[in-house]
Amino acid sequence: GYVGSRLLAALSYVRPELGRPCDMAVHRAKQALRGWKRLTPGFSRLPLPWEVVAGVAMLMLSEGLWVEAMGVLISVIFYLRPGE
């Protein structure tokens, strides 16, 4: 899952020669991760309670972070994902 994919990414970064097509161990590890993802699909998380979101926005406002506080509120109100 998450840890395995991060581990393979870190290994590929530190030791790029491990990602060669002829390296069967890395190839098998990638295949195992793909199979694991099919067997254990992702899950939804519950949203933060409105009181927590409002509290975070209030803390930002008290620090003078007006734009950021509005961004938090707008992203929660319109159900925006982190990349949007």
DAZI-V191370 format. One record per backbone hydrogen bond with DSSP energy under -0.5 kcal/mol. CO is the residue of the C=O (numbers start at 0). NH is the residue of the N-H. If there is no record, write none. Layout:
BEGIN
co:nh
CO:NH
CO:NH
END
This chain:
BEGIN
co:nh
0:4
1:5
2:6
3:7
4:8
5:9
6:10
7:11
8:12
9:13
10:14
14:17
15:18
16:19
19:22
21:23
22:26
23:27
24:28
25:29
26:30
27:31
28:32
29:33
30:34
31:35
32:36
33:37
34:38
35:39
48:51
48:52
49:53
50:54
51:55
52:56
53:57
54:58
55:59
56:60
57:61
58:62
59:64
60:63
63:65
64:68
65:69
66:70
67:71
68:72
69:73
70:74
71:75
72:76
73:77
74:79
75:78
80:83
END
